[in-house]
Amino acid sequence: RVANLTAAHLQPLLTTYPKDVCLITTHQLCALVAAAAGFTNVCNLVVDNFPQWFLTVPRTLNLVQGPVNYQVFMQMGVKQEELGWAGHWCPAELVSNIPEDCSRRIERRNKSKPLRLLIPVGGAGAQRTFIINFVADLAPLVQEGKVQLFLNAGDHSHMKTAFLETLDKCGLEFDTVDSTEGVMSFQKSLLDAKNEPAKNVTLFSFEEYFPAVATTDILARVADVLSCKPSELAFYCLPKLHIRRVGDHEADSAKRASECGDGTLEAREVPDAMEYVDLFLNQKDFLINMNEAIVRNNEIGIYDGCKKAVELCVARK
């Protein structure tokens, strides 16, 4: 009810656009606005792997990422003509480089190179305690040169402070990157398989929101494993270690990843996450199998959700 009311207030923003223009929305509130304003070709990209009524919007094409949402939304009564199954929402650069990036990860594992863990702080930084304890438990492996950490504090100043305090307490040396240019330079260097970071820990922190979000996408290409809560990142096309969720609706996204073969189940506690790190380090096939699964998934279009959404929206015009 509140979403519909908010949508009604936002309608004037769209009054100058043709009503049959292709509109692809990444949040149901935006789809509600467009539908309420009379737009006839709206594609609503549904998040998560847990079907909830408020994620769908009448008079739009609601596109989902996997078969569970597709089947359950049908059972819930969403009209067939208002429901579609597109695939995962993944950045184009990650998808187009899957063969190259997976091959590089497999080569690193075969050569027993350090495990690169990308740890972003999602949402409002609600995972502070878990992530800080996780970093502290990883410290001995970092000092031994077995693990490299890419810590993305985003634009959360309290997380930057927490990371700095923990790194100092654990005696870990680190580099800091605070600009998009620095992130791009860091990625470019590591795309060359011969290169390694100057320090085993790199802290990324920013004053603004957009570079903070973009950094995870940029670094994903040169990370071996993305360690994150099972949010939208659970559908990304790189190996994932899923740590404790913030919202209960996120649990099913970790299940989707594990069944696709490109991620772990949810590690509810830090010792659970460390068990997965041990598998990544000491069971060579564990990480290799994930990369091989990603290559297979890509061949059948699992990660082409965004591309498919554009094709479907244009075809409806």
LUMLO-654921 format. One record per residue: x, y, z of N, C-alpha, C, CB in turn; residue in one letter. Coordinates in steps of 0.05 Angstrom, whole numbers, padded with zeros to 5 digits, always signed. Glycine has a CB too. Layout:
<zanus>
XYZXYZXYZXYZA/...
</zanus>
This chain:
<zanus>
+00017-00024+00000+00000+00000+00000+00017+00025+00000-00019+00000+00024R/+00038+00025+00017+00056+00048+00018+00071+00052-00008+00076+00045+00042V/+00080+00029-00020+00094+00030-00045+00076+00042-00067+00104+00002-00054A/+00051+00034-00068+00033+00044-00088+00028+00074-00084+00006+00030-00087N/+00026+00083-00059+00022+00111-00054+00046+00128-00062+00016+00115-00024L/+00070+00117-00056+00095+00131-00064+00097+00132-00094+00120+00116-00052T/+00089+00111-00107+00090+00110-00136+00072+00132-00148+00082+00083-00147A/+00049+00135-00136+00030+00156-00146+00042+00183-00144+00004+00155-00130A/+00057+00189-00123+00069+00215-00119+00091+00220-00140+00081+00217-00091H/+00104+00198-00149+00127+00201-00167+00118+00202-00197+00146+00178-00163L/+00093+00197-00202+00084+00196-00230+00091+00221-00247+00054+00193-00230Q/+00089+00245-00236+00095+00269-00252+00122+00269-00265+00091+00294-00236P/+00141+00254-00254+00168+00254-00265+00169+00241-00293+00187+00239-00246L/+00149+00225-00299+00149+00210-00324+00129+00220-00345+00144+00181-00318L/+00116+00241-00340+00094+00249-00357+00102+00257-00385+00079+00272-00345T/+00127+00265-00389+00136+00274-00416+00145+00252-00434+00158+00294-00413T/+00147+00228-00424+00158+00205-00441+00135+00191-00455+00173+00185-00423Y/+00140+00181-00480+00120+00165-00494+00112+00141-00477+00131+00155-00522P/+00086+00134-00477+00076+00113-00459+00085+00085-00468+00046+00114-00457K/+00094+00082-00494+00102+00056-00503+00132+00052-00503+00091+00051-00531D/+00147+00071-00491+00177+00068-00490+00184+00044-00473+00189+00094-00478V/+00207+00031-00480+00216+00008-00465+00227+00017-00438+00238-00008-00481C/+00216+00008-00416+00226+00015-00390+00233-00011-00375+00204+00030-00374L/+00259-00013-00367+00269-00035-00351+00275-00025-00323+00294-00049-00364I/+00262-00036-00303+00265-00026-00276+00280-00047-00259+00238-00019-00263T/+00296-00037-00240+00311-00055-00223+00301-00055-00194+00340-00047-00223T/+00278-00043-00190+00264-00044-00164+00234-00042-00169+00274-00021-00145H/+00219-00057-00153+00190-00058-00158+00177-00030-00154+00177-00078-00140Q/+00188-00013-00138+00177+00014-00134+00177+00029-00160+00192+00029-00112L/+00200+00027-00175+00202+00040-00201+00181+00029-00221+00230+00037-00213C/+00177+00002-00220+00158-00010-00237+00129-00001-00230+00160-00041-00236A/+00124+00002-00204+00098+00012-00196+00093+00040-00206+00096+00011-00165L/+00113+00057-00205+00111+00084-00215+00103+00084-00244+00137+00100-00210V/+00119+00067-00260+00115+00067-00289+00087+00056-00296+00136+00050-00302A/+00079+00034-00282+00052+00023-00287+00030+00042-00280+00049-00004-00272A/+00033+00055-00257+00013+00074-00249+00011+00098-00267+00018+00084-00220A/+00033+00105-00280+00034+00128-00299+00024+00120-00326+00062+00139-00301A/+00017+00095-00330+00005+00087-00356+00024+00076-00376-00009+00109-00367G/+00049+00070-00369+00068+00059-00388+00060+00030-00395+00097+00060-00377F/+00062+00023-00420+00052-00003-00430+00073-00024-00434+00036+00001-00455T/+00099-00017-00433+00121-00036-00438+00142-00034-00416+00133-00031-00466N/+00135-00044-00393+00152-00043-00369+00162-00071-00362+00138-00030-00345V/+00188-00075-00360+00200-00100-00351+00211-00096-00323+00222-00110-00371C/+00200-00110-00304+00208-00108-00276+00228-00131-00269+00184-00109-00257N/+00253-00124-00263+00273-00144-00257+00270-00152-00227+00302-00134-00262L/+00261-00177-00222+00255-00186-00195+00281-00196-00182+00234-00209-00196V/+00286-00187-00157+00310-00195-00143+00304-00220-00126+00319-00172-00124V/+00326-00231-00115+00324-00254-00097+00316-00280-00110+00305-00247-00075D/+00315-00301-00094+00306-00327-00102+00283-00336-00084+00329-00347-00102N/+00272-00316-00069+00250-00322-00051+00226-00307-00059+00258-00314-00021F/+00205-00321-00070+00182-00307-00082+00166-00292-00060+00164-00327-00096P/+00161-00266-00065+00144-00250-00048+00126-00233-00065+00161-00232-00028Q/+00101-00231-00057+00081-00217-00074+00090-00188-00081+00055-00215-00059W/+00102-00174-00062+00107-00145-00067+00130-00141-00087+00115-00132-00041F/+00144-00163-00095+00165-00161-00115+00154-00160-00143+00185-00184-00112L/+00129-00168-00147+00117-00167-00173+00099-00143-00176+00102-00193-00179T/+00095-00135-00201+00078-00111-00206+00059-00117-00228+00096-00086-00213V/+00033-00113-00224+00013-00117-00245+00018-00099-00269-00016-00113-00234P/+00010-00108-00292+00012-00093-00317+00041-00088-00325-00002-00067-00315R/+00059-00106-00316+00087-00105-00325+00095-00134-00331+00106-00092-00304T/+00118-00137-00344+00130-00163-00348+00150-00168-00326+00144-00166-00377L/+00144-00185-00307+00161-00190-00284+00181-00212-00291+00144-00198-00259N/+00206-00205-00293+00227-00224-00301+00242-00234-00277+00246-00210-00321L/+00245-00260-00275+00259-00272-00252+00285-00285-00261+00241-00293-00238V/+00302-00292-00241+00329-00301-00247+00331-00332-00248+00348-00291-00226Q/+00311-00346-00237+00313-00375-00236+00286-00389-00236+00329-00383-00213G/+00286-00415-00237+00261-00431-00239+00244-00431-00215+00268-00459-00247P/+00256-00428-00191+00239-00428-00166+00220-00405-00166+00257-00428-00141V/+00230-00381-00170+00213-00358-00171+00192-00360-00193+00229-00332-00175N/+00200-00370-00216+00182-00372-00239+00159-00391-00232+00197-00383-00263Y/+00165-00414-00221+00144-00434-00215+00126-00424-00192+00157-00460-00208Q/+00138-00413-00171+00122-00406-00148+00104-00381-00154+00140-00400-00124V/+00115-00362-00169+00099-00339-00176+00075-00348-00193+00115-00318-00191F/+00079-00368-00210+00056-00379-00225+00035-00391-00206+00066-00400-00246M/+00045-00406-00187+00027-00418-00167+00012-00397-00151+00042-00437-00148Q/+00025-00374-00147+00013-00353-00131-00007-00337-00147+00035-00334-00121M/-00008-00342-00173-00029-00330-00190-00020-00307-00207-00050-00320-00172G/+00006-00302-00210+00016-00282-00228+00009-00291-00257+00047-00277-00225V/-00002-00273-00272-00011-00280-00299+00012-00289-00317-00025-00256-00312K/+00007-00309-00333+00029-00320-00350+00041-00298-00368+00018-00342-00367Q/+00024-00280-00379+00035-00260-00396+00050-00238-00381+00012-00247-00412E/+00049-00238-00354+00063-00219-00338+00087-00231-00324+00044-00206-00318E/+00096-00255-00333+00117-00269-00319+00137-00280-00339+00106-00291-00301L/+00163-00277-00334+00183-00288-00352+00208-00297-00336+00191-00269-00373G/+00223-00315-00347+00248-00325-00334+00271-00317-00353+00247-00357-00330W/+00288-00299-00343+00309-00288-00360+00336-00299-00354+00310-00258-00357A/+00344-00302-00329+00371-00310-00321+00381-00291-00300+00389-00310-00346G/+00406-00294-00293+00418-00278-00271+00424-00250-00280+00443-00291-00260H/+00421-00231-00262+00428-00203-00267+00458-00200-00261+00411-00183-00250W/+00474-00200-00282+00504-00198-00279+00515-00175-00297+00517-00225-00287C/+00536-00162-00288+00548-00141-00304+00559-00153-00330+00571-00127-00289P/+00555-00138-00352+00563-00148-00379+00593-00154-00380+00556-00128-00400A/+00610-00138-00367+00639-00142-00369+00646-00169-00355+00654-00119-00356E/+00633-00176-00334+00639-00201-00321+00630-00224-00338+00625-00203-00294L/+00607-00223-00351+00597-00245-00367+00614-00249-00392+00568-00239-00375V/+00621-00227-00405+00636-00229-00430+00664-00240-00426+00638-00202-00444S/+00674-00238-00401+00702-00247-00396+00702-00273-00379+00717-00225-00381N/+00680-00287-00377+00679-00312-00362+00701-00332-00370+00652-00325-00364I/+00704-00339-00395+00724-00359-00403+00752-00351-00394+00724-00363-00433P/+00760-00326-00399+00786-00316-00392+00790-00316-00361+00791-00288-00403E/+00771-00305-00347+00774-00302-00318+00774-00329-00304+00752-00284-00307D/+00757-00347-00312+00756-00374-00299+00781-00389-00305+00731-00390-00309C/+00791-00386-00329+00817-00400-00337+00839-00390-00319+00823-00395-00366S/+00840-00363-00314+00861-00352-00298+00859-00361-00269+00860-00321-00299R/+00834-00364-00258+00830-00374-00231+00839-00403-00228+00801-00371-00223R/+00832-00419-00248+00840-00447-00248+00870-00450-00249+00827-00462-00272I/+00883-00434-00265+00912-00434-00267+00925-00426-00240+00922-00415-00289E/+00913-00406-00227+00924-00398-00200+00921-00421-00180+00909-00372-00190R/+00899-00434-00180+00895-00456-00161+00914-00479-00167+00866-00466-00163R/+00918-00485-00193+00936-00507-00200+00965-00501-00192+00935-00512-00230N/+00972-00475-00191+00999-00466-00183+01000-00460-00153+01007-00442-00199K/+00979-00465-00139+00977-00460-00109+00985-00431-00102+00996-00479-00095S/+00975-00412-00118+00979-00384-00112+00961-00375-00090+00975-00367-00137K/+00966-00353-00077+00949-00343-00055+00920-00341-00064+00959-00316-00044P/+00902-00348-00045+00873-00346-00050+00865-00317-00047+00857-00364-00031L/+00854-00305-00068+00845-00277-00066+00816-00276-00058+00850-00263-00094R/+00811-00265-00035+00783-00262-00025+00775-00233-00027+00781-00272+00005L/+00753-00228-00042+00741-00201-00044+00718-00200-00024+00731-00195-00073L/+00721-00182-00004+00701-00180+00017+00688-00152+00017+00713-00186+00045I/+00665-00149+00004+00652-00123+00004+00633-00121+00028+00636-00119-00022P/+00628-00097+00036+00608-00092+00058+00582-00083+00045+00619-00070+00078V/+00562-00099+00047+00536-00094+00034+00518-00076+00050+00523-00119+00027G/+00497-00066+00037+00476-00051+00050+00486-00028+00066+00460-00070+00068G/+00478-00026+00091+00485-00004+00108+00509-00012+00127+00461+00005+00125A/+00524-00033+00119+00546-00041+00135+00537-00057+00159+00561-00017+00144G/+00515-00071+00156+00503-00086+00179+00519-00110+00187+00475-00094+00173A/+00538-00119+00171+00553-00143+00176+00579-00138+00191+00560-00157+00150Q/+00582-00115+00203+00607-00106+00215+00620-00127+00233+00603-00081+00231R/+00605-00137+00252+00617-00156+00272+00627-00181+00258+00596-00163+00294T/+00610-00193+00241+00618-00217+00227+00643-00213+00211+00594-00227+00210F/+00643-00192+00194+00665-00188+00176+00691-00182+00191+00659-00165+00157I/+00690-00166+00212+00714-00160+00227+00725-00185+00240+00708-00139+00248I/+00708-00202+00251+00717-00227+00263+00728-00246+00242+00695-00241+00279N/+00716-00246+00219+00726-00262+00197+00754-00254+00188+00706-00260+00173F/+00758-00228+00185+00784-00217+00178+00805-00225+00199+00783-00187+00174V/+00798-00223+00224+00816-00230+00246+00824-00259+00244+00804-00223+00273A/+00805-00277+00239+00811-00305+00237+00827-00312+00212+00785-00322+00236D/+00825-00295+00191+00840-00299+00166+00869-00289+00169+00827-00285+00143L/+00874-00272+00189+00900-00259+00192+00924-00278+00191+00901-00244+00218A/+00924-00301+00205+00947-00319+00203+00952-00329+00175+00943-00343+00222P/+00931-00335+00160+00934-00344+00132+00945-00322+00115+00907-00354+00121L/+00936-00297+00120+00947-00274+00106+00977-00271+00111+00931-00248+00113V/+00984-00273+00136+01013-00270+00144+01030-00292+00132+01015-00270+00174Q/+01018-00315+00128+01033-00337+00116+01034-00335+00085+01021-00364+00124E/+01020-00316+00074+01020-00312+00045+01001-00331+00030+01047-00316+00034G/+00983-00344+00045+00964-00363+00033+00939-00349+00023+00957-00385+00052K/+00932-00326+00035+00908-00312+00028+00914-00282+00024+00887-00315+00051V/+00901-00271+00004+00902-00242-00001+00874-00231+00002+00913-00235-00030Q/+00872-00208+00015+00845-00196+00021+00842-00170+00005+00842-00191+00051L/+00819-00168-00009+00810-00143-00021+00786-00134-00004+00803-00147-00052F/+00789-00115+00013+00768-00106+00031+00755-00081+00020+00780-00101+00059L/+00730-00083+00013+00716-00060+00002+00697-00048+00024+00699-00067-00023N/+00707-00027+00037+00690-00014+00058+00669+00003+00046+00708+00002+00077A/+00669+00007+00020+00649+00024+00007+00651+00052+00017+00621+00013+00011G/+00628+00064+00021+00627+00092+00031+00619+00092+00061+00607+00109+00015D/+00623+00069+00074+00616+00067+00103+00641+00074+00120+00606+00038+00109H/+00641+00098+00131+00664+00107+00146+00668+00090+00171+00660+00136+00154S/+00647+00080+00183+00650+00063+00207+00663+00037+00200+00622+00059+00220H/+00658+00027+00175+00672+00002+00167+00701+00007+00161+00658-00010+00143M/+00707+00029+00149+00735+00036+00144+00750+00037+00171+00738+00063+00129K/+00738+00050+00191+00751+00052+00217+00754+00024+00229+00734+00070+00236T/+00733+00008+00227+00735-00019+00238+00756-00036+00225+00707-00033+00236A/+00758-00034+00199+00779-00049+00184+00807-00039+00193+00776-00045+00154F/+00810-00013+00195+00837-00002+00203+00844-00012+00231+00837+00028+00202L/+00825-00012+00249+00831-00021+00276+00838-00051+00277+00807-00016+00294E/+00824-00067+00261+00829-00096+00261+00856-00102+00248+00807-00110+00246T/+00862-00089+00225+00887-00094+00212+00911-00086+00229+00888-00078+00185L/+00907-00064+00244+00928-00055+00262+00932-00075+00285+00922-00027+00274D/+00909-00084+00296+00910-00103+00319+00923-00130+00310+00882-00108+00329K/+00918-00138+00285+00928-00164+00275+00956-00161+00264+00910-00175+00254C/+00966-00136+00262+00993-00132+00252+00995-00137+00222+01013-00150+00266G/+00974-00131+00207+00974-00136+00178+00981-00111+00163+00947-00147+00169L/+01001-00112+00145+01007-00090+00128+00986-00088+00106+01036-00092+00117E/+00981-00064+00096+00961-00061+00075+00965-00036+00059+00933-00061+00088F/+00954-00037+00035+00953-00013+00018+00924-00003+00018+00962-00020-00011D/+00921+00023+00011+00894+00035+00010+00889+00047-00018+00892+00057+00031T/+00865+00042-00028+00856+00054-00053+00831+00069-00048+00852+00031-00075V/+00829+00094-00057+00806+00111-00051+00795+00125-00075+00813+00131-00030D/+00800+00116-00099+00790+00128-00123+00783+00107-00144+00810+00149-00135S/+00765+00113-00162+00758+00095-00183+00782+00090-00201+00734+00105-00200T/+00798+00111-00206+00822+00108-00222+00841+00088-00209+00836+00135-00226E/+00844+00089-00183+00861+00071-00169+00851+00042-00171+00863+00079-00140G/+00825+00039-00169+00813+00012-00172+00818+00000-00200+00782+00013-00166V/+00814+00017-00220+00818+00008-00247+00847+00000-00252+00810+00029-00267M/+00866+00016-00241+00894+00010-00244+00901-00016-00229+00911+00033-00232S/+00889-00020-00206+00894-00045-00190+00884-00069-00206+00879-00043-00163F/+00860-00067-00218+00849-00089-00234+00867-00094-00258+00821-00083-00243Q/+00875-00073-00272+00891-00077-00297+00916-00092-00291+00897-00049-00309K/+00929-00085-00269+00954-00099-00261+00949-00129-00257+00966-00086-00237S/+00928-00135-00242+00923-00163-00235+00911-00180-00257+00905-00165-00210L/+00901-00167-00278+00892-00182-00301+00915-00196-00315+00877-00164-00321L/+00939-00186-00310+00964-00200-00319+00970-00221-00298+00987-00180-00323D/+00969-00246-00306+00972-00269-00287+00999-00268-00273+00969-00295-00301A/+01019-00254-00283+01045-00253-00270+01046-00235-00246+01066-00245-00290K/+01027-00217-00244+01028-00196-00223+01012-00204-00198+01017-00171-00234N/+01022-00194-00175+01008-00197-00150+01006-00170-00137+01023-00217-00131E/+00987-00166-00118+00986-00140-00104+01012-00134-00088+00962-00139-00085P/+01017-00109-00084+01041-00101-00069+01040-00112-00040+01045-00071-00069A/+01016-00112-00028+01012-00122-00001+00990-00143-00002+01004-00099+00018K/+00990-00161+00018+00970-00182+00018+00942-00172+00026+00979-00203+00038N/+00941-00147+00036+00915-00135+00042+00913-00108+00028+00911-00132+00073V/+00891-00104+00014+00885-00078+00002+00858-00069+00011+00886-00080-00029T/+00857-00045+00023+00832-00033+00033+00822-00013+00013+00837-00021+00061L/+00797-00016+00005+00784+00003-00014+00763+00018+00002+00772-00012-00038F/+00764+00044+00002+00744+00060+00016+00740+00087+00001+00753+00066+00045S/+00716+00097+00002+00708+00120-00015+00690+00139+00001+00695+00110-00040F/+00690+00164-00009+00673+00184+00002+00645+00183-00010+00685+00212-00002E/+00642+00173-00034+00616+00173-00048+00606+00145-00053+00619+00188-00074E/+00580+00144-00059+00566+00118-00062+00574+00103-00087+00536+00122-00061Y/+00574+00116-00110+00576+00102-00136+00603+00088-00139+00571+00121-00158F/+00626+00101-00134+00650+00086-00136+00652+00062-00117+00674+00104-00132P/+00639+00065-00094+00639+00044-00074+00625+00019-00085+00625+00053-00048A/+00603+00023-00099+00588+00000-00110+00603-00011-00135+00560+00009-00118V/+00613+00006-00152+00627-00003-00176+00652-00019-00170+00634+00021-00193A/+00664-00013-00147+00689-00027-00141+00686-00057-00139+00700-00016-00114T/+00665-00067-00127+00661-00096-00126+00659-00108-00154+00635-00102-00110T/+00644-00095-00172+00642-00105-00199+00669-00105-00213+00623-00088-00215D/+00685-00085-00209+00712-00083-00222+00731-00104-00211+00724-00055-00218I/+00731-00107-00185+00750-00126-00172+00742-00155-00176+00752-00120-00143L/+00716-00160-00182+00707-00188-00185+00723-00203-00206+00677-00188-00192A/+00732-00189-00226+00747-00203-00248+00774-00214-00238+00752-00184-00271R/+00786-00201-00218+00813-00210-00209+00812-00223-00182+00832-00186-00209V/+00788-00228-00171+00786-00242-00146+00783-00272-00152+00762-00232-00129A/+00792-00289-00134+00788-00318-00136+00760-00325-00125+00810-00334-00122D/+00753-00312-00103+00728-00317-00089+00716-00291-00079+00732-00337-00066V/+00690-00288-00084+00675-00265-00073+00662-00275-00047+00653-00254-00093L/+00668-00262-00025+00657-00270+00001+00636-00249+00009+00679-00273+00023S/+00611-00256+00008+00589-00236+00012+00565-00249+00024+00583-00222-00015C/+00547-00233+00034+00521-00243+00042+00506-00250+00017+00505-00222+00059K/+00487-00269+00018+00473-00278-00006+00452-00259-00016+00461-00305-00001P/+00461-00235-00024+00443-00215-00035+00443-00217-00065+00452-00186-00025S/+00441-00194-00079+00442-00194-00108+00468-00206-00118+00439-00166-00119E/+00490-00204-00102+00516-00214-00110+00516-00245-00112+00537-00204-00091L/+00497-00258-00099+00495-00287-00100+00492-00297-00129+00473-00297-00083A/+00482-00280-00147+00477-00288-00174+00500-00282-00193+00451-00275-00184F/+00521-00270-00183+00544-00263-00199+00560-00287-00209+00563-00244-00183Y/+00574-00283-00231+00587-00305-00245+00616-00308-00237+00585-00301-00276C/+00621-00311-00211+00647-00319-00201+00643-00335-00176+00665-00293-00196L/+00663-00351-00168+00660-00367-00144+00654-00350-00119+00685-00384-00138P/+00635-00360-00102+00626-00344-00080+00626-00360-00054+00598-00333-00085K/+00635-00347-00033+00633-00358-00006+00612-00341+00008+00661-00357+00010L/+00589-00353+00013+00566-00337+00024+00568-00337+00055+00539-00348+00015H/+00570-00313+00066+00571-00310+00095+00543-00303+00105+00591-00289+00104I/+00540-00299+00130+00513-00297+00143+00496-00275+00130+00516-00292+00172R/+00471-00282+00125+00452-00264+00113+00444-00242+00133+00427-00279+00103R/+00434-00220+00122+00423-00198+00138+00393-00201+00139+00431-00171+00126V/+00380-00207+00116+00351-00211+00115+00346-00241+00110+00338-00194+00094G/+00325-00252+00122+00319-00280+00118+00312-00287+00089+00295-00288+00135D/+00302-00268+00074+00296-00273+00046+00320-00279+00029+00281-00249+00034H/+00344-00273+00040+00369-00277+00024+00378-00307+00025+00391-00260+00035E/+00368-00322+00044+00377-00350+00047+00374-00366+00021+00362-00363+00070A/+00352-00363+00007+00346-00379-00016+00365-00372-00039+00318-00376-00025D/+00377-00348-00039+00395-00341-00060+00421-00357-00058+00401-00310-00059S/+00430-00362-00033+00453-00379-00029+00448-00408-00039+00462-00380+00000A/+00424-00417-00035+00416-00444-00044+00417-00444-00075+00388-00452-00034K/+00407-00424-00088+00408-00422-00117+00437-00424-00127+00395-00396-00127R/+00455-00409-00114+00483-00409-00123+00496-00437-00119+00499-00388-00108A/+00490-00449-00096+00502-00475-00091+00492-00496-00111+00497-00484-00062S/+00467-00494-00118+00456-00513-00137+00465-00508-00166+00425-00512-00137E/+00472-00483-00172+00485-00476-00197+00514-00484-00198+00482-00446-00203C/+00525-00490-00174+00553-00499-00172+00573-00476-00171+00559-00516-00195G/+00564-00451-00169+00582-00429-00169+00585-00415-00142+00574-00408-00190D/+00574-00427-00121+00577-00414-00095+00572-00434-00073+00557-00391-00092G/+00578-00427-00048+00574-00444-00025+00547-00440-00013+00596-00439-00004T/+00539-00457+00004+00516-00452+00021+00523-00430+00041+00507-00478+00036L/+00504-00420+00055+00508-00398+00074+00524-00407+00098+00482-00386+00083E/+00546-00393+00104+00562-00398+00128+00551-00380+00150+00593-00392+00122A/+00537-00391+00168+00523-00375+00188+00541-00363+00209+00502-00392+00202R/+00564-00376+00215+00583-00367+00235+00610-00366+00223+00582-00385+00260E/+00628-00350+00236+00655-00347+00225+00670-00374+00223+00671-00328+00243V/+00668-00392+00242+00681-00418+00239+00671-00434+00214+00677-00436+00264P/+00645-00430+00208+00635-00443+00183+00648-00431+00158+00604-00439+00182D/+00652-00405+00158+00665-00392+00136+00694-00401+00133+00663-00361+00139A/+00707-00404+00156+00735-00413+00156+00738-00442+00146+00747-00411+00184M/+00717-00458+00150+00718-00485+00139+00717-00484+00109+00693-00502+00150E/+00702-00466+00098+00701-00463+00069+00728-00453+00058+00678-00445+00060Y/+00740-00434+00073+00767-00424+00065+00787-00447+00064+00776-00402+00084V/+00785-00465+00084+00803-00488+00084+00798-00505+00060+00798-00504+00110D/+00773-00509+00052+00768-00525+00028+00779-00511+00003+00737-00529+00025L/+00775-00485+00001+00786-00470-00022+00816-00473-00024+00778-00441-00021F/+00830-00474-00001+00859-00475+00000+00870-00503-00004+00869-00464+00026L/+00857-00523+00008+00869-00549+00010+00855-00571-00006+00869-00557+00039N/+00831-00566-00016+00818-00584-00035+00818-00571-00062+00789-00592-00025Q/+00838-00575-00078+00842-00559-00102+00818-00560-00121+00867-00569-00117K/+00805-00583-00122+00782-00586-00141+00758-00569-00132+00774-00615-00142D/+00757-00562-00106+00734-00547-00097+00730-00521-00112+00737-00541-00066F/+00751-00505-00115+00750-00480-00130+00750-00485-00160+00773-00462-00122L/+00765-00505-00169+00765-00511-00198+00738-00519-00207+00786-00533-00203I/+00724-00535-00192+00697-00544-00200+00678-00521-00202+00686-00564-00180N/+00680-00501-00184+00663-00478-00186+00667-00462-00212+00667-00459-00162M/+00692-00459-00219+00699-00445-00244+00689-00460-00269+00728-00439-00246N/+00692-00486-00268+00682-00502-00291+00652-00501-00293+00692-00532-00288E/+00638-00500-00269+00609-00497-00269+00601-00470-00281+00598-00500-00241A/+00616-00450-00275+00610-00423-00286+00612-00423-00316+00628-00402-00273I/+00633-00436-00326+00636-00437-00356+00612-00452-00368+00662-00451-00363V/+00604-00474-00356+00581-00490-00366+00555-00473-00365+00578-00516-00351R/+00551-00460-00342+00527-00444-00339+00526-00422-00360+00527-00431-00310N/+00549-00410-00365+00550-00389-00385+00542-00398-00413+00578-00376-00386N/+00550-00423-00419+00544-00434-00446+00514-00437-00450+00558-00461-00449E/+00498-00440-00429+00469-00443-00432+00454-00418-00424+00459-00467-00415I/+00469-00396-00420+00456-00370-00416+00446-00363-00389+00434-00368-00434G/+00456-00377-00368+00446-00372-00341+00452-00343-00332+00458-00391-00321I/+00475-00333-00341+00483-00306-00332+00475-00284-00352+00514-00305-00329Y/+00459-00290-00372+00451-00271-00392+00424-00257-00386+00448-00285-00419D/+00417-00255-00360+00391-00244-00353+00387-00215-00363+00388-00244-00323G/+00408-00198-00360+00405-00170-00368+00402-00168-00398+00429-00154-00359C/+00417-00183-00413+00415-00183-00442+00388-00193-00451+00437-00201-00455K/+00378-00215-00438+00352-00226-00444+00330-00206-00438+00348-00252-00429K/+00333-00192-00416+00312-00172-00408+00309-00151-00430+00319-00159-00381A/+00332-00141-00440+00330-00121-00462+00317-00132-00486+00358-00111-00469V/+00324-00157-00494+00312-00170-00517+00282-00173-00514+00325-00197-00522E/+00273-00181-00490+00245-00186-00486+00230-00159-00486+00240-00200-00459L/+00242-00139-00474+00228-00113-00473+00225-00101-00501+00244-00094-00454C/+00247-00103-00517+00245-00092-00544+00225-00107-00561+00273-00093-00557V/+00224-00134-00557+00206-00150-00572+00177-00144-00567+00211-00180-00567A/+00171-00134-00543+00144-00127-00535+00134-00101-00547+00142-00126-00505R/+00152-00084-00556+00145-00057-00565+00128-00058-00590+00170-00040-00569K/
</zanus>
